[in-house]
Amino acid sequence: MKKAFGILAATLLSASFCTVQAKPAADREHTLKVYNWADYIDEDLIPEFEQWYKQQTGEEVTILYQTFDINEIMLTKIETGHEDYDVVCPSEYIIERMLRNDLLLPINKDFGNAPDYTVYVSPFAKEQFDKMSAPGRPANNYSVPFMWGTTGVMYNTEYVTRQEASTWGILWDRKYENRILMKDAVRDVYGSLMMYIRQSELKSGKTTREIIMNDASDSSLALFEDTMAAAKPNIAGWEVDFGKERMVQGKAWINITWSGDAMWAIDEVSDEVSLDYVVPVEGSNVWFDGWVIPKYAKNVKAASYFINFMCKPENAIRNMDAIGYVSAIASEEIFESRVDESISEPINLNYFFGPGHDQVKVNSIQYPDSATISRCALMHDAGNRTEAMLDMWSRVKGDSLSIVTIIVLAVVLLAIVGFVLYKRSAKSSKKKKSSTRR
């Protein structure tokens, strides 16, 4: 979903203060700590899960629900801080990294008398998750897909035609000077635009979209940086979350964004503005977020049940309706809830829902047809090339500080705030003990 790297330092520092809170010690046997993206669930499901869990197991559980905005901050809290979150929802490349670094526990799919709802996960999603596996750690044993989507071009139909928006080349069209908003998410943008920049290699069969999407070599990074220089006059801003609102307001004509943000904007727009979304012909990325149980979890049983509960088709529908993104669950119940007979052109969704879904009328922004998916590729973790990629992205945007530096500063500040709170807590505890002795 919100896989943004290029967050302003102020946002990071604010996030640091918001996530470090002095909380009373939880009864971990009956507490489930969930760490998820902000606005990424129907929160009415939280108390409903607590009731459902008691019905299934006879045991009480209370959810401690916290949110994050940046994958790397979440990962640092687990990898370095050994935070005991029971369930988290990382993006695909972070799941891959966590598997490689042995930070995940396998998900036990023995749910007692409750059905295993994870069987409803789309075969397409499982196939993509297989690609993230580490040696001896199949990704589908350690993670369950939650939401997914594409990266593409949202455009104002009054000023931009669908044909113009159907190529990444629109970024370099001087007609749109200072009219384009760019998603500040290097991994989504870099790999997708490189399919345009290196399209001659694709057409000649010298390489594949998967290779281009994940090529973080010095030569590829330099090519991207040099080519993007000519597009800078067209870019009005680098956004993490405000782009969709600017499009709704008619203040921008083009937004390089995620399909879920585009759907939100299209649903929110007034009659005065008309928006649409397309995945360019050169190709793009297909991304996923998924549920995992971190290595330091304290309530693994409740975590497994929570993941299963979120895979119930009726709950998947509620989550989709609440947040605008698309569930990785592919039950017939979900398919029927998405059918829209007012749509004129049916599309082929056999890849997602299985055979018999080759002529279906559903929203093609939420569910791209098989032809669109065939020109999309999955992003992988850049490994030891991550810092070079982030530094390149910082130069492209013109940041005075590299993104890696900002993230490091934020993590350091997080540690300092945590230490201060710990000392205060210890001091308070000491005073109470002293008072008791007197």
C-alpha positions in Angstrom: 0.0 0.0 0.0 1.9 3.1 1.4 5.4 1.9 0.6 6.9 5.4 0.8 10.6 6.0 1.3 10.8 9.7 0.7 9.1 11.1 3.8 10.0 14.5 5.1 12.1 14.5 8.2 9.3 16.3 10.1 6.9 13.5 9.4 9.4 10.9 10.5 10.2 12.8 13.7 6.5 13.2 14.4 6.0 9.4 13.8 8.8 8.7 16.3 7.1 10.6 19.0 3.7 9.2 18.2 4.7 5.6 18.3 6.8 5.7 21.5 4.3 5.8 24.3 4.5 4.8 28.0 1.9 2.0 28.3 1.1 -0.2 31.2 2.5 -3.7 31.0 0.0 -5.9 29.1 -1.2 -9.3 30.1 0.4 -10.8 27.1 -1.3 -14.1 27.4 -4.6 -12.4 26.7 -3.4 -9.5 24.6 -2.9 -9.4 20.8 -0.5 -6.7 19.6 -1.4 -5.7 16.0 0.8 -3.3 14.0 -0.8 -2.2 10.7 -0.8 0.6 8.2 -3.0 3.6 9.2 -6.5 3.5 7.7 -6.0 -0.1 6.4 -8.8 -2.0 8.1 -12.4 -1.7 9.1 -11.7 -1.0 12.8 -15.2 -2.3 13.8 -13.8 -5.7 13.1 -11.4 -5.4 16.1 -14.0 -5.9 18.9 -15.7 -8.4 16.7 -12.6 -10.5 16.5 -12.3 -10.5 20.3 -15.8 -11.9 20.6 -15.2 -14.4 17.7 -11.9 -15.6 19.3 -13.6 -16.3 22.6 -16.3 -18.3 20.8 -13.7 -20.4 19.0 -11.3 -20.9 21.8 -13.1 -20.1 25.1 -10.3 -17.6 25.8 -10.3 -13.9 26.4 -8.2 -11.6 24.2 -7.8 -7.9 23.9 -6.3 -6.3 20.9 -3.7 -3.6 21.3 -3.9 -1.9 17.9 -1.1 0.4 16.6 -0.3 1.9 13.2 2.8 2.9 11.2 3.4 4.9 8.0 6.8 3.6 6.9 7.9 0.0 6.3 11.4 0.7 7.5 10.4 2.2 10.8 8.3 -0.9 11.5 11.1 -3.2 10.5 13.6 -1.4 12.7 11.4 -1.7 15.7 11.2 -5.4 15.3 14.7 -6.2 14.0 16.7 -3.9 16.3 14.2 -3.2 19.1 12.9 -6.8 19.3 9.3 -5.4 19.7 6.9 -8.1 20.6 4.2 -7.4 18.0 2.1 -10.4 17.3 0.8 -9.5 13.8 2.2 -6.9 11.4 1.3 -6.1 7.8 4.5 -5.3 5.8 4.8 -4.8 2.0 6.2 -7.6 -0.2 9.8 -6.6 -0.3 9.9 -6.2 3.5 8.3 -9.7 3.9 11.1 -10.9 1.7 13.7 -9.2 3.8 12.2 -10.5 7.1 12.2 -14.0 5.7 15.8 -13.8 4.7 16.8 -12.4 8.1 14.9 -15.0 10.0 12.5 -12.5 11.6 9.2 -14.4 11.0 7.4 -17.4 12.5 5.4 -19.9 10.5 1.7 -19.4 10.6 -0.2 -22.4 12.1 -3.3 -22.9 10.1 -4.9 -25.4 12.5 -7.7 -23.3 13.8 -9.5 -25.9 15.9 -13.2 -25.9 15.0 -13.0 -22.7 12.9 -12.6 -23.2 9.1 -9.3 -22.3 7.5 -10.3 -19.1 5.6 -6.8 -18.6 4.1 -7.8 -21.2 1.5 -9.7 -18.3 -0.2 -6.5 -16.4 -1.0 -6.2 -16.0 -4.8 -3.9 -18.5 -6.5 -2.4 -15.4 -8.2 -1.4 -13.9 -4.9 0.0 -17.2 -3.7 2.1 -17.4 -6.9 3.5 -14.0 -6.3 4.3 -14.7 -2.7 6.1 -17.9 -3.7 8.6 -15.6 -5.5 9.5 -14.0 -2.1 10.5 -17.2 -0.5 13.9 -17.7 1.3 15.8 -20.9 1.3 13.9 -23.3 3.6 11.2 -20.7 4.3 8.4 -20.7 1.7 6.7 -17.3 1.9 3.2 -18.8 1.9 4.0 -20.6 5.1 5.1 -17.4 6.8 2.8 -14.8 5.4 -0.8 -14.4 4.1 -1.6 -11.8 1.4 -3.9 -9.0 2.6 -4.3 -6.2 0.0 -2.8 -5.7 -3.5 -2.8 -3.3 -6.4 -0.8 -1.6 -9.2 1.0 1.7 -9.8 -0.2 3.8 -12.7 -1.4 7.2 -13.9 -4.5 8.9 -12.4 -5.5 11.8 -14.7 -8.1 14.5 -15.1 -10.0 13.7 -18.2 -10.7 17.4 -19.0 -7.1 18.0 -19.7 -5.6 14.6 -20.4 -6.8 11.9 -22.8 -6.6 8.2 -22.0 -4.2 7.7 -24.9 -1.8 10.3 -23.4 -2.1 8.7 -19.9 -1.4 5.2 -21.3 2.3 5.8 -21.6 4.9 6.8 -19.0 6.2 9.1 -21.6 3.6 11.6 -20.4 6.0 12.6 -17.6 8.3 14.2 -20.2 5.6 16.0 -22.2 6.1 19.8 -21.8 2.4 20.3 -22.2 2.1 19.2 -18.5 4.7 21.4 -17.0 4.1 21.8 -13.3 0.9 19.7 -13.6 2.2 16.3 -12.4 2.3 14.9 -8.9 4.7 12.1 -8.3 4.3 9.4 -5.6 7.2 9.7 -3.3 7.9 6.0 -3.4 11.1 5.1 -5.1 10.5 1.3 -5.4 7.1 1.8 -7.1 8.2 4.6 -9.4 11.7 3.5 -10.3 11.0 0.1 -11.6 7.8 1.2 -13.5 9.5 4.1 -15.2 12.5 2.0 -16.1 10.2 -0.1 -18.3 9.6 3.0 -20.3 13.2 4.1 -20.3 14.4 0.7 -21.4 11.5 -0.2 -23.6 13.7 -0.9 -26.7 15.4 -3.7 -24.7 12.0 -5.1 -23.8 10.7 -5.0 -27.3 13.8 -6.7 -28.7 13.6 -9.5 -26.0 17.0 -8.7 -24.5 15.5 -8.4 -21.0 12.3 -8.9 -19.1 10.1 -6.6 -17.0 11.0 -8.6 -13.9 14.7 -8.0 -14.5 14.2 -4.3 -15.2 11.9 -3.8 -12.1 14.6 -5.1 -9.8 17.8 -3.9 -11.5 19.5 -1.6 -9.0 22.9 -1.7 -10.6 25.0 1.5 -10.8 24.4 1.8 -14.5 20.6 1.4 -14.2 20.4 3.9 -11.3 22.5 6.4 -13.3 20.3 6.0 -16.4 17.2 6.6 -14.4 18.6 9.7 -12.7 19.8 11.2 -16.0 16.5 10.6 -17.7 14.4 12.0 -14.9 16.3 15.3 -15.0 14.3 16.2 -18.1 11.0 15.5 -16.4 11.7 17.7 -13.3 10.0 20.8 -14.8 6.7 18.9 -15.1 6.7 17.7 -11.5 4.7 20.0 -9.2 5.4 17.9 -6.1 6.4 14.6 -4.6 3.6 13.3 -2.4 2.9 10.5 0.0 -0.8 11.0 0.6 -2.0 14.4 -0.5 -1.9 13.7 -4.2 -5.4 12.1 -4.4 -6.9 15.1 -2.6 -5.3 17.5 -5.0 -6.7 15.5 -7.9 -10.1 15.6 -6.4 -9.9 19.3 -6.0 -8.8 19.7 -9.6 -5.5 21.3 -8.6 -3.4 18.8 -10.5 -3.9 17.1 -13.8 -1.8 13.9 -13.4 -0.8 11.8 -10.4 1.6 8.9 -10.6 0.0 6.8 -7.8 -1.4 3.5 -6.5 -4.6 2.0 -7.8 -6.2 2.2 -4.3 -5.6 5.9 -4.0 -7.0 6.4 -7.5 -10.2 4.5 -6.5 -10.6 6.7 -3.4 -10.2 9.8 -5.5 -12.6 8.7 -8.2 -15.2 7.8 -5.5 -14.8 11.2 -3.7 -14.7 13.5 -6.8 -17.5 15.9 -7.4 -19.4 16.4 -10.7 -17.1 19.3 -11.6 -14.0 17.0 -11.9 -13.7 13.8 -13.8 -10.8 11.4 -13.0 -9.7 8.1 -14.4 -6.7 5.7 -14.0 -4.7 3.5 -16.3 -1.6 1.2 -16.1 0.7 2.4 -18.9 1.4 0.1 -21.9 5.1 -0.2 -21.1 4.4 -2.0 -17.9 4.3 -1.4 -14.1 4.6 -3.1 -10.8 2.0 -5.2 -9.0 2.4 -4.8 -5.2 1.2 -6.7 -2.1 0.9 -6.2 1.6 0.5 -9.3 3.8 0.0 -10.5 7.4 3.0 -12.0 9.2 3.9 -13.1 12.7 7.2 -11.6 13.8 9.9 -13.7 15.5 9.4 -11.9 18.9 5.6 -12.4 19.1 4.2 -13.4 22.5 0.7 -14.5 21.5 1.2 -16.6 18.4 -2.1 -18.5 18.7 -4.2 -15.4 18.8 -2.1 -14.0 15.9 -2.9 -17.0 13.7 -6.6 -16.7 14.5 -6.6 -13.0 13.7 -5.1 -13.6 10.3 -7.6 -16.3 9.6 -10.5 -14.0 10.8 -9.3 -11.3 8.3 -9.5 -13.8 5.5 -13.2 -14.5 6.1 -14.8 -13.4 2.8 -17.4 -11.2 4.6 -14.6 -9.5 6.5 -12.5 -9.1 3.4 -15.4 -7.3 1.8 -15.8 -5.0 4.8 -12.1 -4.1 4.7 -12.3 -3.4 1.0 -15.4 -1.2 1.4 -13.7 0.7 4.3 -10.4 1.5 2.8 -10.8 1.3 -1.0 -8.0 -1.2 -1.7 -8.5 -4.7 -3.0 -8.4 -7.9 -1.0 -6.2 -10.8 -2.0 -9.1 -13.1 -1.1 -10.8 -14.6 -4.2 -14.0 -16.3 -3.0 -17.1 -16.4 -5.1 -18.8 -14.3 -2.4 -16.3 -11.5 -3.0 -16.5 -11.8 -6.8 -20.3 -11.5 -6.6 -20.0 -8.4 -4.4 -17.8 -6.7 -7.1 -19.9 -7.5 -10.2 -21.3 -4.3 -11.8 -23.7 -4.9 -14.7 -23.5 -1.2 -15.6 -20.0 -1.7 -16.9 -20.0 -2.2 -20.6 -16.8 -4.0 -21.3 -16.2 -7.4 -19.6 -12.7 -8.4 -18.7 -10.7 -11.6 -18.1 -10.1 -12.3 -14.5 -9.3 -16.0 -14.7 -5.8 -15.4 -13.3 -7.3 -14.1 -10.0 -10.7 -15.8 -9.5 -10.0 -19.0 -11.4 -11.6 -20.6 -14.5 -15.0 -19.3 -15.6 -14.2 -15.7 -14.9 -13.0 -14.7 -18.4 -16.0 -12.4 -19.3 -16.8 -10.5 -16.1 -18.0 -7.0 -15.5 -16.0 -5.6 -12.6 -14.0 -2.4 -12.0 -10.8 -2.8 -14.0 -9.0 -0.3 -11.7 -9.5 -2.6 -8.7 -9.1 -5.8 -10.7 -6.8 -5.3 -13.8 -7.5 -7.7 -16.6 -5.1 -10.5 -17.5 -3.6 -8.5 -20.3 -2.6 -5.7 -17.9 -1.2 -8.1 -15.3 0.9 -9.7 -18.0 2.9 -6.5 -18.3 3.4 -6.0 -14.6 6.2 -7.3 -12.4 6.7 -7.9 -8.7 9.2 -5.8 -6.7 11.9 -7.6 -4.7 14.0 -6.4 -1.8 17.0 -4.5 -3.2 19.3 -5.9 -0.4 22.6 -4.2 -0.2 21.7 -1.9 -3.1 18.9 -0.2 -1.1 21.0 2.7 0.1 22.3 3.4 -3.4 18.8 3.4 -4.7 17.6 5.8 -1.9 20.5 8.2 -2.4 19.7 8.3 -6.1 16.1 9.0 -5.4 17.1 11.8 -3.0 19.2 13.4 -5.7 16.4 13.1 -8.3 14.0 15.0 -5.9 16.6 17.5 -4.9 16.6 16.6 -1.2 19.3 18.2 0.9 19.5 15.1 3.0 19.6 11.6 1.8 16.5 9.5 2.8 18.7 7.0 4.5 20.1 9.7 6.7 16.6 10.9 7.6 15.5 7.4 8.5 18.6 6.9 10.6 18.0 10.2 12.4 14.4 9.3 13.1 15.4 5.8 14.4 18.0 7.4 16.7 15.4 9.9 18.0 13.0 7.0 18.5 15.6 5.3 20.7 16.4 8.5 22.7 12.7 9.1 23.4 12.3 5.5 24.4 15.2 5.7 26.8 13.9 8.9 28.3 10.5 7.3 28.9 12.1 4.3 30.4 14.2 6.3 32.8 11.1 8.3 33.8 9.2 5.1 34.4 12.1 3.6 36.4 12.4 6.7 38.5 8.7 6.7 39.2 8.8 3.0 40.1 11.7 3.7 42.5 9.8 6.5 44.2 6.8 4.3 44.7 9.0 1.5 46.3 10.7 4.1 48.5 7.3 5.4 49.6 6.1 1.9 50.4 9.2 1.2 52.5 8.5 4.3 54.6 
